[in-house]
Amino acid sequence: MSSTLTADEKALVNGKLHTLGRSTLTGNPAFVCVDLSSSGLDDQSAGVLAKLPHLQNVNIADNNVSNLRPLCGNNAIKVLNVDGNDLDSLDAFAAGGSANGRVGTRTLVVLNASRNRITAMPASDFSCTYLTRLNLAHNQLQRISGLGQLTFLQDLDLSHNALTSTDGLQSVGASLFHLSLAHNKISQIGKQFTGFGYLRDLDLQNNRISNLYYLSHCRRLRSLDIRDNYICGVRQMECVCTHTHTHTHTHTHLSLI
């Protein structure tokens, strides 16, 4: 534990630091994980994270944090859970500017920022180019952007937002295995899906989709949920039935007449 911590900060992290590992900064033994979920953390008390530069796994879920400045410049962090906070932007993960103003540029592989108040993905690309899992569910996103450099992304959850289009997904089509776009306002599946050669699981339930044509290109698809859409006609089902091993959830609000 850092000697620069105040008495209040020591009390806050007491018993919350765990997993003794080796610091990527010094090579010395250090606690590399912290669990401060549901601890009443706010922007002021979250400042303690800036004094723990060795952290590689940070869980601050279910708190009242509205910015991630204390973690900016941390180039050791690999897993970050900020689910259920008050974030309204992803600026801390956007490319451009100094690396000291961003989080986990060269190291972050898992980011969970679901259940916040985020209204937009980065206009420029995400700076954390090694991300493999990204969860932005239950936010207020209206369009998809910023995925251009995420060539290792395998799992993307954009469910429960206000998306109207699949535009912006094309850059991660070659790497994605799992994609959830459930509970949005998407009206059609775009041409991006012609490049989703490795996609295995796709959740589209509760949208406004009426045409499944481009899903016929997803040859490795194994699970598809299209409940509560506007799918109508046998031809639409033929687009997915070409995948003989696909488990398709269709029983709600599906018309084949």
N, C-alpha and C positions, 0 to 999 in steps of 0.2 A: 504494500500500500504506500502511496506516495507520501513523503514527509511534509509536503506542502499543503495537505488537506487541513482544513479547519476542524474544530471539534464537531461542529454540526455536520460537516461533510463526512467525517469518519463515522459518525452515528448513522448517517444515511446509507452508507455502503457496507456497514458492519454485517457480516454474514451473507452479503449479496454477491461478493466476489468469489469465483470458484474456478476450478480447472487450472491447476498449475502447469504452465507450459514454458516455452522459451520466447522471450521478447524478440520480435523481428528487428527491433531498433538497436538493442544492446547485445543480444545473444545470451543475456542472463535469465535465470528463472523468474517468472512473473505470473500473476494471475491474469488470464487472458479472456475470461468471460465474466459478465455481470448481468444479473437479473434484477432490474428495478421496476418490473411491471407492477401496476396497481399500488404504487408507493406514494402517490400524491405529488409526483414530480411536476414542476412548472419550469418556465424558462429560466428563472433565477437559480433554482436548486439544481437544474440540469447542468449548470456550469461545472459541476464536479467532474463531468466526463472529459472536459478539456485537460484535466490533471491526471488522467489515466491513459496515456498515449499507447500503452501496450495492448489495449483491449482489441480482441479479434472477433468476439461475439457479444453483441449488445442487445439486450431486450428491455425496452422502455415502453412496452405496450400498456394501454389503458391508463394514460396519464393526461396531463394538460399542457403538453409541450407544443408550441406553435412554430418554433424554428430550431434548426439543427446546427447553429453556429458553434456550440461546444465541440462538435465532432468534426468540424471542417479542418482539413489538414491532417486528419488521422489516416495514415497510409498503411495501417496494420489491419483494419477492420475487414472482416470477411462476411459476417452475417449480421444484419441489422433488422430488428423488429420494432417498428414505430406504429403498429396497429392501434387504432382507437385513441388518437390524439387530436390536436387542433391544427395540424399543418394545412396550409392553404396553397402551397406551391412546392415544386420539386427543384427549385433553383440550386439547392445544395448538391444536386447531382448533374447539373447541366454543364456541358462542355464550354470552354472559353474562360478567359481570365486565369488567375493564379491557382495552382493546385492547392494552395493553402486555404482557398475559399470553397473547396469542394470536399465531399466525403468519399473515402475509399476509391479514389480514381484508379489505382492499379491493383486493388485487392478485393473489392466487394464482389461477392458471387450470389448472395441471396438478399433481397430487399422486400420486406413486407410493410407497405404503407397503406394498407386497407383501412377503411372506417376513419377517414379524415375528412377534410373539407377542400380537397385539392380540386381545382377547377380546370387545370391544364397540364398536359405533359410538356417537357421542355421543347421550346421552339427550335433550339439547336439540338444536337444529339445528346444522349446521356453520356456522361464522361466516364462512367464505370463500365468499361468495355468488356469486362470478364463476367458480367452478370449471366447466371444460368437460370435463376428464378426471380420473377418480378410479379408482385401482387399489388394491384391498385384497385381492388374491388371496393364497392361501397364508397365511392367518392362522387364528384360532380363533373366528370370529364365529358366533353362534348365532341372531341375529335382525337384521333390517334396521331402522335408525332414523336420524334426524338429517338426512334428505334434504329436509326441508320447504322450505328456502330456496334450493335449488340449481336454480333455474329455467333455467339455461343449460347444465346438464350434458348432454353428448352421448355420452360413452363411460364405461361403468361396468363394472368387472371385479370380481366377488365370487366367482370360482371358487376351488375348493379350500378351502372353509371347512366349517362344520357347520350351515349354514342348513337349516331345516325348512319354511320358508314364504316366499312372495313378498310377504307383508304388509310395508308400508313403502315400496314402490316407487311408489305411486300419484302422489306429488307430482312425480316426474320423468318420468312417462309421456309428457307432451306434448313433451319436448325430446330424449329419448334416441334415438340412431341405432344404437348398438352396446351390447349387454348380454351379459355372460357370467355364468351361474349354474352352470357345469359343476362336476361333482365336489362335490356337496353332498348333502343328505338330503331334498330337497324332494319332497313327495308329490303336490302338485297345483298347477296354474296358476290363480292367483286372478283375481278380477274386475278387478284393477288393469289387466290387459292389454287391457281394452276401451278404455282411453284411450291406448294406445301407437300413435298414428296415424302416427308418423314412424320407427318402429323398422325398421331394415334388416337387422341381423345379430343373431341370437339363438342362444346356445350353451347347451343344456340337458343335454348328455351326462352320463351317469353320475349319475343321480338316481334317484328312486323314483316318477316321474310315470306316471300311467295315463290321464289325461284331458287332451286338448288343446283342448277346446271353445273357450275364450276366445281362442285364437290366431287364430281366424277373423276377429277384429276388427283384426288387424295387417295392414292392406291393403298396406303398402309393404314388407313383409318379403321379403328377397331371399336370405337364407342362414339355414338352420335346422338345427341339429345336435341330434337326439334319440336318439342311440345310447345303448345301455345303460340303458334305462328299462323300464317295465312297460307299454308301449303294446300294446294288444291289440284287434284288430277293425278292419274297413274303415271304420266310422264315424269313428274317431279320425283316420285318414288323410284323410278328407274335409275335416276342419277346416283342414288345411294345404294340401291340393291345390286349394282354391279360389283360391290365389294361383299363377297359372300360371307366373310367372317366378321362383318360389322354388326355390333349390337346397337340397334336403333330404337330410341325411345320416341314413340310417335302417337301414343294412344289418346292424347288430349287435344281436342279441337283440330283434328286432322280430317279433311274431307277428300275422298277419292272419287268424287263424282264430277 
